[in-house]
Amino acid sequence: MVNRWLLAFFADTFRRTRSLWLTCIEHILFGQFIFTIGLGEYFRPASGRRTALASLDEILNMNKRRFFSWEQLRLGLVSGCIALLGTTVSFAATEESLTFVSGGSRITISLDPQLSQKPEEVVRWVQTAADAVTNYYHHYPVPTVLISVAPRRGQAANSGTEYEGRRIVIHLDPGATAEDLSRDWMLTHEMFHLGFPSLPRKYHYLEEGLSDYLEPLARARIGKLSERRVWQDFVDGLPQGLPKPGDGGLDGTRSWGRTYWGGCLFWLLADVDIREKTNNTRSLDDAIRAIVSAGGTGDADWSLERVISVGDGATGTNSIRRIHDWLGPKPVDPHLEELWTKLGVVRREGKVTFDETAPQAAIRRSMTAKVQASDLLRSSGP
């Protein structure tokens, strides 16, 4: 009976559209998207996060411009329900979940049965990333999180996405080894999204840039990355965040380099500014921890003004506001070479060395110094 109904459904689709396969694929993908919104999930494009309601409203507005017909929407919804239900049922029957506690928070790992890695290797990888984040905040930023791990070809860890402070989906290449996972940065990056609020799309570079900036520092502080490697990556990568001819300021940028590396540069400059103004007694760490304490986690929507107010208030400076006023509205060359000289970062023949006599060498060292939080706790869970 079901098979007969499905045949009738696709026959109807064929009669109503020009191309059977292309149309069916379009309906399934589009239907899954609409169905997911109906369940209350959130759609997060590369340019920023938007709530389900806003996304659905945008889709309805698209229909007014005749991007798709209501008949396509009906067919898409049904096709999406079938595809999503089948996927959910088949996965739920065989998935494996493991739980541990880090920094007082419950972290559940959902393992796709098709993963080629051993469960203990995946758990060790997740625990290491959680340790770095817990050590940074002095607790894990959210009380619970589900981390879904599935196979996908690419880098050792690839295609990671954080969803509204509740869930992280990330993939592992089938050939990724335990050693590959020990060098991974992506999961730590996604976990830092749990500890910062969602901002208007215009300021998306602050979200991605913060995760890019904090990830290597946090890994260095638990001994998983060397100080030299941290600064080598900054020296090599940050020029990609500089404005090119025709670029505006960081506010509203949609380019990959400006979003990720430009955002990383923003927070590096803010951190150095805070440390200079407070004789290295305060740092960006204080600002970000205060934002989390005020409820600014991945499930919250904040304005830029609130981020600045809470962050600068925690350090007693105006550093975040000043750096935004400098880099946000218009393209600016921040003179990276002068920054490296001040911090004692020296590049010779492509390799980074350090000048410990530089004016702010102590600031540079403190940014990656190993410091274990007293409440860094980890235990198994049921």
HELIX and SHEET records of a PDB file:
HELIX    1   1 VAL A    2  ARG A   16  1                                  15    
HELIX    2   2 LEU A   20  GLY A   38  1                                  19    
HELIX    3   3 ALA A   52  LYS A   64  1                                  13    
HELIX    4   4 TRP A   70  ALA A   92  1                                  23    
HELIX    5   5 PRO A  119  TYR A  137  1                                  19    
HELIX    6   6 ALA A  178  SER A  182  1                                   5    
HELIX    7   7 MET A  186  HIS A  193  1                                   8    
HELIX    8   8 ARG A  201  TYR A  203  5                                   3    
HELIX    9   9 HIS A  204  ARG A  221  1                                  18    
HELIX   10  10 GLU A  227  GLY A  237  1                                  11    
HELIX   11  11 LEU A  238  GLY A  241  5                                   4    
HELIX   12  12 TRP A  256  GLY A  257  1                                   2    
HELIX   13  13 ARG A  258  GLY A  262  3                                   5    
HELIX   14  14 GLY A  263  LYS A  277  1                                  15    
HELIX   15  15 LEU A  284  SER A  293  1                                  10    
HELIX   16  16 LEU A  304  THR A  315  1                                  12    
HELIX   17  17 SER A  319  LEU A  327  1                                   9    
HELIX   18  18 LEU A  336  LEU A  343  1                                   8    
HELIX   19  19 ALA A  361  THR A  368  1                                   8    
SHEET    1   A 6 ALA A 157  TYR A 163  0                                        
SHEET    2   A 6 ARG A 167  LEU A 172 -1                                        
SHEET    3   A 6 THR A 144  PRO A 151  1                                        
SHEET    4   A 6 SER A 105  LEU A 111  1                                        
SHEET    5   A 6 GLU A  96  SER A 102 -1                                        
SHEET    6   A 6 ARG A 378  SER A 380 -1                                        
SHEET    1   B 2 VAL A 345  ARG A 348  0                                        
SHEET    2   B 2 LYS A 351  PHE A 354 -1                                        
END                                                                             
